[in-house]
Amino acid sequence: MEIKSGSDFNADFHEAITQAPAPKESLKGKIIDVVEKGYLLNDKVIRFAKVVVGN
């Protein structure tokens, strides 16, 4: 599962482990950092990606 900074947060694929102040106004509610990569198997989530979300 490829996740980049600035991507939209989607609870079906991501687990928000914390929130942090967004460095830019455009990053509010979006992914700031990926702490742990997630995995898919045949379009089913095996492990959710652990991410930091902008606040």
Secondary structure, 3 states (H helix, E strand, C coil): CCCCCCCECCCCCEEEEEEECCCCHHHCCEEEEEEECCEEECCEEEECEEEEEEC
